[in-house]
């Protein structure tokens, strides 16, 4: 699409409004809506003025004036708006310098793609995320000075099997036991029709779904896989994906969450990220090395493993992320690679021997991440691995759970907390600064925001479990 074809599409669709979507620092979508007559060809150069001072992690009050410049390449009609509304993804631009705004995450992804091309290594980085999520019937939570707690309801969870019939209709007995939710058919899987509607709605928005199914956890854990695209295209698509999932669930009077670990004692939601590099029409990851990989792919893996603790600050960016990334369970905390071992941080899918399908799967990320920052950090680590020919070491094809403590001590692991990941980022971020992809200001702002707005509030608040453990001390 270009500005002229966007305007024609808007006219053909009878659009009355245009919604310009952008992403705040933590990764949530925001938007401003204008009457469609305000959109012109000049809008794609001049942008729309707005006050950025109240956006999380963005401008200070003295630098609040900003422009939202829509990108004509991606346009769709909002499937949930009552009035016909055209949607465009926008980037933030400083109105004085006309440069991309320093704290706009999408501009980081734009610069990452530009830097990749400038290196001559590849033209395109393809990303394909598997963003898991939960669909609950209701969720309640409170955090007051004198009380705190949460409660989750799910009609298909085994722990709701004792509800009285008059509370929420009859109990029909088909419940998913803990950790036994992987791909059952209805009536155990109560969300198949919702996932199908999400898939059809995504198609209306230009996203091709390849598969959907119930995931391992009880209480409505789902996965919907959509087709890969470029780094920037996939990051945009993931934002659309989250929007469609949440609003479709709401349409069914349910609630969807991409929080990594909402349930105790059951699987959390991850976002395994498939990635590959291409130069022209040549795939760069296929070769005659381990698991059919090229030397380029192995060096890319070396970069990911070396910088994984710092990447985690962007790819597993919440305190809740580390309730999922716990050693000794199925979480991919071990910084190793393998063709089959799913507890390794990097897995090489073996579904096909075709060089065009050869890719690697980085498994620590979760869907709470800001995709523009997380994907860019992964790419920059991989580029660093290629440039410095970082050896990833031998693969780990043994069952990690059968390894002796002596063998396991030689396998490095991810940080165990968000604070530790932020410390790793503080100590290892030069690879992100190459090509001015990330700036020191952006990294400092991210670390400051996470520590002040997320880590410190959690440290200050008593946990309900502490009353059970310590009240009678």
Protein Blocks (a to p, Z undefined) as FASTA:
>chain_A
ZZklmmmmmmmnopabdcdddddfkopacdddddfklpcfklmmnopaddfklgghiacf
klmbccddddfkbccddfkbfbacdddddddddfklopacfklmklmmmmmmmmmmmnom
ambdcddddddddddfbdcddddfkbccdddddfkbmklmmpcfklnopaehiacdehil
gopacfklmmlmmmmmmmmmmmmnopacfbdcddfbgghiacdddddddfklmmmmmmmm
mmmmmmmmmmnopacdfbfblcghiacddddddddddehjacfkbccbehhiafklmmmm
mmmmmmmmmmmmmmmmcfklmmmmcghiabdfbccddfklmkbfbdcdfkbfcfklgccd
dfkbcckbcfklmmmmmmmmmmmmmmnopaebjadfbcfklpcfklmmmpccddfbfklm
mmmmmmomklmmgghlaafklmmmmmmmmmmmmmmmmmmpccfklmmmmmmZZ
